[in-house]
């Protein structure tokens, strides 16, 4: 039996908040809370794949220090924009 849609979102949200580094918790956790329920099935699959990446690579991609895999670029751009808006004073 497969995972229900609700269980999938809960699992992905929990994995977003419990990454291993606090920095990634603070980037992915709020994004998951705000946007996971609105993502398309393809975007959810991409997000699930993104959750398998290590935090050091994710942080480098989000900070623009390295280029992410092409399949992750559109979603990472959304996550980065969300984090910048949320974490930049005055925005």
Biopython code that builds the backbone (N, CA, C, O; Angstrom):
import numpy as np
from Bio.PDB.StructureBuilder import StructureBuilder

atoms = [
    (1, "UNK", "N", (0.835, -1.181, 0.000)),
    (1, "UNK", "CA", (0.000, 0.000, 0.000)),
    (1, "UNK", "C", (0.881, 1.246, 0.000)),
    (1, "UNK", "O", (1.877, 1.306, 0.721)),
    (2, "UNK", "N", (0.521, 2.222, -0.794)),
    (2, "UNK", "CA", (1.329, 3.432, -0.943)),
    (2, "UNK", "C", (1.048, 4.462, 0.134)),
    (2, "UNK", "O", (0.120, 4.337, 0.933)),
    (3, "UNK", "N", (1.855, 5.442, 0.121)),
    (3, "UNK", "CA", (1.749, 6.555, 1.062)),
    (3, "UNK", "C", (0.606, 7.465, 0.637)),
    (3, "UNK", "O", (0.475, 7.774, -0.548)),
    (4, "UNK", "N", (-0.219, 7.898, 1.577)),
    (4, "UNK", "CA", (-1.291, 8.832, 1.243)),
    (4, "UNK", "C", (-0.694, 10.201, 0.965)),
    (4, "UNK", "O", (0.431, 10.491, 1.372)),
    (5, "UNK", "N", (-1.449, 11.038, 0.270)),
    (5, "UNK", "CA", (-0.984, 12.391, -0.039)),
    (5, "UNK", "C", (-0.707, 13.165, 1.247)),
    (5, "UNK", "O", (0.282, 13.892, 1.339)),
    (6, "UNK", "N", (-1.578, 13.008, 2.229)),
    (6, "UNK", "CA", (-1.399, 13.712, 3.501)),
    (6, "UNK", "C", (-0.137, 13.235, 4.229)),
    (6, "UNK", "O", (0.634, 14.043, 4.746)),
    (7, "UNK", "N", (0.061, 11.921, 4.260)),
    (7, "UNK", "CA", (1.254, 11.377, 4.918)),
    (7, "UNK", "C", (2.525, 11.819, 4.196)),
    (7, "UNK", "O", (3.545, 12.099, 4.827)),
    (8, "UNK", "N", (2.451, 11.876, 2.878)),
    (8, "UNK", "CA", (3.613, 12.307, 2.089)),
    (8, "UNK", "C", (3.997, 13.743, 2.438)),
    (8, "UNK", "O", (5.171, 14.038, 2.662)),
    (9, "UNK", "N", (3.007, 14.636, 2.484)),
    (9, "UNK", "CA", (3.293, 16.033, 2.821)),
    (9, "UNK", "C", (3.837, 16.159, 4.235)),
    (9, "UNK", "O", (4.757, 16.941, 4.473)),
    (10, "UNK", "N", (3.289, 15.408, 5.171)),
    (10, "UNK", "CA", (3.784, 15.443, 6.549)),
    (10, "UNK", "C", (5.235, 14.955, 6.620)),
    (10, "UNK", "O", (6.063, 15.552, 7.307)),
    (11, "UNK", "N", (5.534, 13.865, 5.902)),
    (11, "UNK", "CA", (6.896, 13.331, 5.885)),
    (11, "UNK", "C", (7.866, 14.354, 5.290)),
    (11, "UNK", "O", (8.942, 14.593, 5.836)),
    (12, "UNK", "N", (7.474, 14.944, 4.180)),
    (12, "UNK", "CA", (8.344, 15.910, 3.522)),
    (12, "UNK", "C", (8.541, 17.160, 4.380)),
    (12, "UNK", "O", (9.638, 17.717, 4.427)),
    (13, "UNK", "N", (7.489, 17.593, 5.051)),
    (13, "UNK", "CA", (7.601, 18.751, 5.931)),
    (13, "UNK", "C", (8.540, 18.446, 7.094)),
    (13, "UNK", "O", (9.399, 19.259, 7.434)),
    (14, "UNK", "N", (8.374, 17.277, 7.698)),
    (14, "UNK", "CA", (9.245, 16.906, 8.811)),
    (14, "UNK", "C", (10.701, 16.835, 8.361)),
    (14, "UNK", "O", (11.592, 17.309, 9.066)),
    (15, "UNK", "N", (10.950, 16.242, 7.182)),
    (15, "UNK", "CA", (12.320, 16.147, 6.670)),
    (15, "UNK", "C", (12.882, 17.526, 6.318)),
    (15, "UNK", "O", (14.096, 17.727, 6.344)),
    (16, "UNK", "N", (12.014, 18.462, 5.994)),
    (16, "UNK", "CA", (12.460, 19.828, 5.704)),
    (16, "UNK", "C", (12.916, 20.537, 6.974)),
    (16, "UNK", "O", (13.861, 21.326, 6.946)),
    (17, "UNK", "N", (12.247, 20.255, 8.080)),
    (17, "UNK", "CA", (12.575, 20.897, 9.353)),
    (17, "UNK", "C", (13.683, 20.188, 10.117)),
    (17, "UNK", "O", (14.270, 20.778, 11.024)),
    (18, "UNK", "N", (13.981, 18.958, 9.782)),
    (18, "UNK", "CA", (14.986, 18.176, 10.511)),
    (18, "UNK", "C", (16.067, 17.685, 9.552)),
    (18, "UNK", "O", (16.218, 16.488, 9.311)),
    (19, "UNK", "N", (16.810, 18.641, 9.018)),
    (19, "UNK", "CA", (17.796, 18.356, 7.988)),
    (19, "UNK", "C", (19.110, 17.818, 8.542)),
    (19, "UNK", "O", (19.682, 16.881, 7.985)),
    (20, "UNK", "N", (19.575, 18.388, 9.602)),
    (20, "UNK", "CA", (20.908, 18.051, 10.101)),
    (20, "UNK", "C", (21.708, 19.307, 10.351)),
    (20, "UNK", "O", (22.579, 19.332, 11.220)),
    (21, "UNK", "N", (21.416, 20.360, 9.588)),
    (21, "UNK", "CA", (22.021, 21.662, 9.881)),
    (21, "UNK", "C", (20.899, 22.667, 10.098)),
    (21, "UNK", "O", (19.903, 22.679, 9.375)),
    (22, "UNK", "N", (21.080, 23.487, 11.084)),
    (22, "UNK", "CA", (20.054, 24.476, 11.427)),
    (22, "UNK", "C", (19.798, 25.438, 10.269)),
    (22, "UNK", "O", (18.665, 25.868, 10.050)),
    (23, "UNK", "N", (20.855, 25.772, 9.532)),
    (23, "UNK", "CA", (20.694, 26.700, 8.406)),
    (23, "UNK", "C", (19.700, 26.158, 7.379)),
    (23, "UNK", "O", (18.836, 26.891, 6.898)),
    (24, "UNK", "N", (19.825, 24.874, 7.046)),
    (24, "UNK", "CA", (18.905, 24.298, 6.069)),
    (24, "UNK", "C", (17.515, 24.102, 6.653)),
    (24, "UNK", "O", (16.521, 24.196, 5.933)),
    (25, "UNK", "N", (17.436, 23.828, 7.965)),
    (25, "UNK", "CA", (16.122, 23.773, 8.619)),
    (25, "UNK", "C", (15.386, 25.094, 8.420)),
    (25, "UNK", "O", (14.189, 25.115, 8.134)),
    (26, "UNK", "N", (16.121, 26.198, 8.577)),
    (26, "UNK", "CA", (15.510, 27.526, 8.506)),
    (26, "UNK", "C", (15.196, 27.969, 7.076)),
    (26, "UNK", "O", (14.430, 28.910, 6.870)),
    (27, "UNK", "N", (15.781, 27.300, 6.102)),
    (27, "UNK", "CA", (15.465, 27.589, 4.700)),
    (27, "UNK", "C", (14.322, 26.694, 4.225)),
    (27, "UNK", "O", (13.314, 27.184, 3.716)),
    (28, "UNK", "N", (14.483, 25.378, 4.394)),
    (28, "UNK", "CA", (13.509, 24.446, 3.842)),
    (28, "UNK", "C", (12.238, 24.317, 4.678)),
    (28, "UNK", "O", (11.154, 24.137, 4.123)),
    (29, "UNK", "N", (12.353, 24.406, 6.000)),
    (29, "UNK", "CA", (11.177, 24.245, 6.852)),
    (29, "UNK", "C", (10.074, 25.250, 6.554)),
    (29, "UNK", "O", (8.939, 24.852, 6.292)),
    (30, "UNK", "N", (10.380, 26.539, 6.588)),
    (30, "UNK", "CA", (9.343, 27.522, 6.275)),
    (30, "UNK", "C", (8.814, 27.407, 4.846)),
    (30, "UNK", "O", (7.624, 27.615, 4.606)),
    (31, "UNK", "N", (9.698, 27.076, 3.892)),
    (31, "UNK", "CA", (9.231, 26.892, 2.519)),
    (31, "UNK", "C", (8.229, 25.746, 2.466)),
    (31, "UNK", "O", (7.180, 25.860, 1.831)),
    (32, "UNK", "N", (8.551, 24.650, 3.131)),
    (32, "UNK", "CA", (7.645, 23.499, 3.142)),
    (32, "UNK", "C", (6.300, 23.886, 3.758)),
    (32, "UNK", "O", (5.247, 23.559, 3.210)),
    (33, "UNK", "N", (6.334, 24.571, 4.881)),
    (33, "UNK", "CA", (5.085, 25.001, 5.531)),
    (33, "UNK", "C", (4.243, 25.867, 4.608)),
    (33, "UNK", "O", (3.022, 25.723, 4.557)),
    (34, "UNK", "N", (4.886, 26.755, 3.888)),
    (34, "UNK", "CA", (4.164, 27.724, 3.063)),
    (34, "UNK", "C", (3.749, 27.184, 1.703)),
    (34, "UNK", "O", (2.724, 27.607, 1.168)),
    (35, "UNK", "N", (4.520, 26.256, 1.124)),
    (35, "UNK", "CA", (4.307, 25.936, -0.294)),
    (35, "UNK", "C", (4.123, 24.470, -0.676)),
    (35, "UNK", "O", (3.664, 24.198, -1.785)),
    (36, "UNK", "N", (4.455, 23.524, 0.178)),
    (36, "UNK", "CA", (4.365, 22.123, -0.246)),
    (36, "UNK", "C", (2.977, 21.744, -0.735)),
    (36, "UNK", "O", (2.842, 21.058, -1.748)),
    (37, "UNK", "N", (1.960, 22.176, -0.036)),
    (37, "UNK", "CA", (0.589, 21.798, -0.403)),
    (37, "UNK", "C", (0.189, 22.343, -1.770)),
    (37, "UNK", "O", (-0.745, 21.830, -2.387)),
    (38, "UNK", "N", (0.877, 23.370, -2.251)),
    (38, "UNK", "CA", (0.541, 24.000, -3.529)),
    (38, "UNK", "C", (1.380, 23.489, -4.704)),
    (38, "UNK", "O", (1.124, 23.857, -5.850)),
    (39, "UNK", "N", (2.375, 22.648, -4.430)),
    (39, "UNK", "CA", (3.244, 22.171, -5.500)),
    (39, "UNK", "C", (2.523, 21.122, -6.352)),
    (39, "UNK", "O", (1.678, 20.373, -5.860)),
    (40, "UNK", "N", (2.877, 21.088, -7.634)),
    (40, "UNK", "CA", (2.347, 20.070, -8.538)),
    (40, "UNK", "C", (2.989, 18.720, -8.205)),
    (40, "UNK", "O", (3.952, 18.656, -7.441)),
    (41, "UNK", "N", (2.464, 17.672, -8.767)),
    (41, "UNK", "CA", (3.040, 16.338, -8.547)),
    (41, "UNK", "C", (4.495, 16.293, -9.014)),
    (41, "UNK", "O", (5.343, 15.730, -8.321)),
    (42, "UNK", "N", (4.795, 16.867, -10.158)),
    (42, "UNK", "CA", (6.183, 16.895, -10.639)),
    (42, "UNK", "C", (7.077, 17.663, -9.684)),
    (42, "UNK", "O", (8.197, 17.237, -9.399)),
    (43, "UNK", "N", (6.590, 18.795, -9.187)),
    (43, "UNK", "CA", (7.377, 19.593, -8.240)),
    (43, "UNK", "C", (7.575, 18.837, -6.929)),
    (43, "UNK", "O", (8.645, 18.919, -6.324)),
    (44, "UNK", "N", (6.557, 18.104, -6.486)),
    (44, "UNK", "CA", (6.703, 17.309, -5.265)),
    (44, "UNK", "C", (7.748, 16.214, -5.449)),
    (44, "UNK", "O", (8.527, 15.939, -4.536)),
    (45, "UNK", "N", (7.768, 15.596, -6.607)),
    (45, "UNK", "CA", (8.788, 14.583, -6.879)),
    (45, "UNK", "C", (10.182, 15.203, -6.868)),
    (45, "UNK", "O", (11.129, 14.617, -6.344)),
    (46, "UNK", "N", (10.296, 16.387, -7.448)),
    (46, "UNK", "CA", (11.580, 17.089, -7.453)),
    (46, "UNK", "C", (11.979, 17.472, -6.033)),
    (46, "UNK", "O", (13.142, 17.331, -5.653)),
    (47, "UNK", "N", (11.014, 17.956, -5.245)),
    (47, "UNK", "CA", (11.307, 18.333, -3.857)),
    (47, "UNK", "C", (11.745, 17.106, -3.054)),
    (47, "UNK", "O", (12.675, 17.183, -2.252)),
    (48, "UNK", "N", (11.077, 15.986, -3.272)),
    (48, "UNK", "CA", (11.465, 14.754, -2.592)),
    (48, "UNK", "C", (12.899, 14.370, -2.950)),
    (48, "UNK", "O", (13.657, 13.941, -2.080)),
    (49, "UNK", "N", (13.275, 14.518, -4.213)),
    (49, "UNK", "CA", (14.653, 14.245, -4.642)),
    (49, "UNK", "C", (15.616, 15.240, -3.994)),
    (49, "UNK", "O", (16.716, 14.866, -3.587)),
    (50, "UNK", "N", (15.208, 16.494, -3.901)),
    (50, "UNK", "CA", (16.033, 17.521, -3.277)),
    (50, "UNK", "C", (16.311, 17.168, -1.815)),
    (50, "UNK", "O", (17.406, 17.420, -1.312)),
    (51, "UNK", "N", (15.322, 16.585, -1.133)),
    (51, "UNK", "CA", (15.497, 16.214, 0.273)),
    (51, "UNK", "C", (16.541, 15.118, 0.466)),
    (51, "UNK", "O", (17.036, 14.923, 1.576)),
    (52, "UNK", "N", (16.878, 14.406, -0.599)),
    (52, "UNK", "CA", (17.905, 13.369, -0.518)),
    (52, "UNK", "C", (19.317, 13.930, -0.632)),
    (52, "UNK", "O", (20.288, 13.236, -0.331)),
    (53, "UNK", "N", (19.434, 15.171, -1.062)),
    (53, "UNK", "CA", (20.753, 15.798, -1.224)),
    (53, "UNK", "C", (21.325, 16.175, 0.149)),
    (53, "UNK", "O", (20.583, 16.382, 1.109)),
    (54, "UNK", "N", (22.653, 16.260, 0.221)),
    (54, "UNK", "CA", (23.247, 16.645, 1.504)),
    (54, "UNK", "C", (23.177, 18.158, 1.689)),
    (54, "UNK", "O", (23.123, 18.925, 0.727)),
    (55, "UNK", "N", (23.180, 18.553, 2.940)),
    (55, "UNK", "CA", (22.993, 19.961, 3.292)),
    (55, "UNK", "C", (24.089, 20.870, 2.747)),
    (55, "UNK", "O", (23.818, 22.012, 2.377)),
    (56, "UNK", "N", (25.321, 20.374, 2.695)),
    (56, "UNK", "CA", (26.418, 21.204, 2.199)),
    (56, "UNK", "C", (26.200, 21.560, 0.726)),
    (56, "UNK", "O", (26.433, 22.699, 0.321)),
    (57, "UNK", "N", (25.756, 20.593, -0.069)),
    (57, "UNK", "CA", (25.470, 20.878, -1.474)),
    (57, "UNK", "C", (24.279, 21.818, -1.605)),
    (57, "UNK", "O", (24.319, 22.770, -2.384)),
    (58, "UNK", "N", (23.217, 21.552, -0.843)),
    (58, "UNK", "CA", (22.034, 22.417, -0.905)),
    (58, "UNK", "C", (22.383, 23.859, -0.562)),
    (58, "UNK", "O", (21.945, 24.790, -1.238)),
    (59, "UNK", "N", (23.161, 24.037, 0.476)),
    (59, "UNK", "CA", (23.523, 25.397, 0.884)),
    (59, "UNK", "C", (24.358, 26.085, -0.192)),
    (59, "UNK", "O", (24.140, 27.260, -0.486)),
    (60, "UNK", "N", (25.293, 25.378, -0.770)),
    (60, "UNK", "CA", (26.119, 25.959, -1.839)),
    (60, "UNK", "C", (25.252, 26.348, -3.037)),
    (60, "UNK", "O", (25.477, 27.394, -3.647)),
    (61, "UNK", "N", (24.284, 25.535, -3.373)),
    (61, "UNK", "CA", (23.393, 25.840, -4.493)),
    (61, "UNK", "C", (22.530, 27.048, -4.188)),
    (61, "UNK", "O", (22.365, 27.927, -5.033)),
    (62, "UNK", "N", (21.980, 27.096, -2.984)),
    (62, "UNK", "CA", (21.102, 28.204, -2.603)),
    (62, "UNK", "C", (21.879, 29.518, -2.523)),
    (62, "UNK", "O", (21.357, 30.573, -2.883)),
    (63, "UNK", "N", (23.110, 29.455, -2.057)),
    (63, "UNK", "CA", (23.937, 30.663, -1.958)),
    (63, "UNK", "C", (24.586, 31.045, -3.288)),
    (63, "UNK", "O", (25.252, 32.077, -3.373)),
    (64, "UNK", "N", (24.401, 30.230, -4.322)),
    (64, "UNK", "CA", (24.974, 30.520, -5.630)),
    (64, "UNK", "C", (26.455, 30.220, -5.724)),
    (64, "UNK", "O", (27.132, 30.714, -6.626)),
    (65, "UNK", "N", (26.968, 29.416, -4.807)),
    (65, "UNK", "CA", (28.387, 29.071, -4.804)),
    (65, "UNK", "C", (28.702, 27.888, -5.708)),
    (65, "UNK", "O", (29.865, 27.639, -6.027)),
    (66, "UNK", "N", (27.670, 27.159, -6.120)),
    (66, "UNK", "CA", (27.826, 26.009, -7.014)),
    (66, "UNK", "C", (26.553, 25.885, -7.839)),
    (66, "UNK", "O", (25.499, 26.388, -7.449)),
    (67, "UNK", "N", (26.658, 25.223, -8.966)),
    (67, "UNK", "CA", (25.497, 25.032, -9.831)),
    (67, "UNK", "C", (24.784, 23.727, -9.485)),
    (67, "UNK", "O", (25.409, 22.667, -9.438)),
    (68, "UNK", "N", (23.480, 23.805, -9.245)),
    (68, "UNK", "CA", (22.731, 22.590, -8.930)),
    (68, "UNK", "C", (22.457, 21.781, -10.193)),
    (68, "UNK", "O", (22.597, 22.297, -11.302)),
    (69, "UNK", "N", (22.069, 20.526, -10.036)),
    (69, "UNK", "CA", (21.643, 19.747, -11.205)),
    (69, "UNK", "C", (20.485, 20.463, -11.901)),
    (69, "UNK", "O", (19.652, 21.091, -11.247)),
    (70, "UNK", "N", (20.440, 20.367, -13.207)),
    (70, "UNK", "CA", (19.429, 21.082, -13.988)),
    (70, "UNK", "C", (18.011, 20.783, -13.534)),
    (70, "UNK", "O", (17.161, 21.673, -13.534)),
    (71, "UNK", "N", (17.743, 19.541, -13.148)),
    (71, "UNK", "CA", (16.391, 19.164, -12.729)),
    (71, "UNK", "C", (15.944, 19.883, -11.459)),
    (71, "UNK", "O", (14.746, 20.048, -11.230)),
    (72, "UNK", "N", (16.893, 20.306, -10.640)),
    (72, "UNK", "CA", (16.557, 20.974, -9.374)),
    (72, "UNK", "C", (16.525, 22.492, -9.491)),
    (72, "UNK", "O", (16.012, 23.162, -8.594)),
    (73, "UNK", "N", (17.057, 23.049, -10.568)),
    (73, "UNK", "CA", (17.222, 24.500, -10.676)),
    (73, "UNK", "C", (15.932, 25.308, -10.507)),
    (73, "UNK", "O", (15.932, 26.266, -9.734)),
    (74, "UNK", "N", (14.830, 24.970, -11.192)),
    (74, "UNK", "CA", (13.629, 25.803, -11.036)),
    (74, "UNK", "C", (13.095, 25.820, -9.598)),
    (74, "UNK", "O", (12.725, 26.874, -9.080)),
    (75, "UNK", "N", (13.058, 24.659, -8.969)),
    (75, "UNK", "CA", (12.549, 24.602, -7.604)),
    (75, "UNK", "C", (13.503, 25.288, -6.631)),
    (75, "UNK", "O", (13.062, 25.983, -5.716)),
    (76, "UNK", "N", (14.802, 25.098, -6.821)),
    (76, "UNK", "CA", (15.775, 25.781, -5.962)),
    (76, "UNK", "C", (15.694, 27.293, -6.116)),
    (76, "UNK", "O", (15.908, 28.022, -5.148)),
    (77, "UNK", "N", (15.394, 27.770, -7.303)),
    (77, "UNK", "CA", (15.230, 29.214, -7.505)),
    (77, "UNK", "C", (14.045, 29.727, -6.686)),
    (77, "UNK", "O", (14.125, 30.801, -6.089)),
    (78, "UNK", "N", (12.953, 28.974, -6.652)),
    (78, "UNK", "CA", (11.790, 29.367, -5.844)),
    (78, "UNK", "C", (12.116, 29.356, -4.360)),
    (78, "UNK", "O", (11.739, 30.271, -3.628)),
    (79, "UNK", "N", (12.821, 28.315, -3.919)),
    (79, "UNK", "CA", (13.195, 28.207, -2.504)),
    (79, "UNK", "C", (14.122, 29.349, -2.123)),
    (79, "UNK", "O", (13.965, 29.953, -1.062)),
    (80, "UNK", "N", (15.088, 29.647, -2.987)),
    (80, "UNK", "CA", (16.033, 30.734, -2.724)),
    (80, "UNK", "C", (15.318, 32.074, -2.642)),
    (80, "UNK", "O", (15.579, 32.857, -1.729)),
    (81, "UNK", "N", (14.430, 32.345, -3.570)),
    (81, "UNK", "CA", (13.681, 33.610, -3.554)),
    (81, "UNK", "C", (12.829, 33.712, -2.298)),
    (81, "UNK", "O", (12.750, 34.777, -1.685)),
    (82, "UNK", "N", (12.197, 32.620, -1.915)),
    (82, "UNK", "CA", (11.372, 32.614, -0.701)),
    (82, "UNK", "C", (12.240, 32.907, 0.521)),
    (82, "UNK", "O", (11.873, 33.727, 1.363)),
    (83, "UNK", "N", (13.383, 32.240, 0.619)),
    (83, "UNK", "CA", (14.277, 32.432, 1.767)),
    (83, "UNK", "C", (14.812, 33.859, 1.817)),
    (83, "UNK", "O", (14.863, 34.470, 2.885)),
    (84, "UNK", "N", (15.213, 34.391, 0.659)),
    (84, "UNK", "CA", (15.740, 35.759, 0.620)),
    (84, "UNK", "C", (14.686, 36.758, 1.080)),
    (84, "UNK", "O", (14.984, 37.665, 1.858)),
    (85, "UNK", "N", (13.478, 36.599, 0.609)),
    (85, "UNK", "CA", (12.404, 37.506, 0.996)),
    (85, "UNK", "C", (12.108, 37.397, 2.493)),
    (85, "UNK", "O", (11.904, 38.403, 3.174)),
    (86, "UNK", "N", (12.088, 36.169, 2.987)),
    (86, "UNK", "CA", (11.751, 35.924, 4.384)),
    (86, "UNK", "C", (12.861, 36.363, 5.333)),
    (86, "UNK", "O", (12.580, 36.836, 6.434)),
    (87, "UNK", "N", (14.111, 36.213, 4.922)),
    (87, "UNK", "CA", (15.225, 36.443, 5.833)),
    (87, "UNK", "C", (15.920, 37.785, 5.657)),
    (87, "UNK", "O", (16.822, 38.118, 6.426)),
    (88, "UNK", "N", (15.513, 38.564, 4.651)),
    (88, "UNK", "CA", (16.127, 39.865, 4.435)),
    (88, "UNK", "C", (15.280, 40.944, 5.130)),
    (88, "UNK", "O", (14.105, 41.120, 4.806)),
    (89, "UNK", "N", (15.881, 41.658, 6.080)),
    (89, "UNK", "CA", (15.140, 42.719, 6.759)),
    (89, "UNK", "C", (14.638, 43.770, 5.767)),
    (89, "UNK", "O", (15.350, 44.156, 4.841)),
    (90, "UNK", "N", (13.437, 44.209, 5.970)),
    (90, "UNK", "CA", (12.866, 45.272, 5.145)),
    (90, "UNK", "C", (12.213, 44.786, 3.874)),
    (90, "UNK", "O", (11.693, 45.599, 3.110)),
    (91, "UNK", "N", (12.221, 43.493, 3.620)),
    (91, "UNK", "CA", (11.578, 42.978, 2.410)),
    (91, "UNK", "C", (10.234, 42.386, 2.732)),
    (91, "UNK", "O", (9.542, 41.901, 1.837)),
]
sb = StructureBuilder()
sb.init_structure("model")
sb.init_model(0)
sb.init_chain("A")
sb.init_seg("    ")
for serial, (resi, resn, name, xyz) in enumerate(atoms, 1):
    if name == "N":
        sb.init_residue(resn, " ", resi, " ")
    sb.init_atom(name, np.array(xyz, "f"), 0.0, 1.0, " ", f" {name:<3s}", serial, name[0])
structure = sb.get_structure()
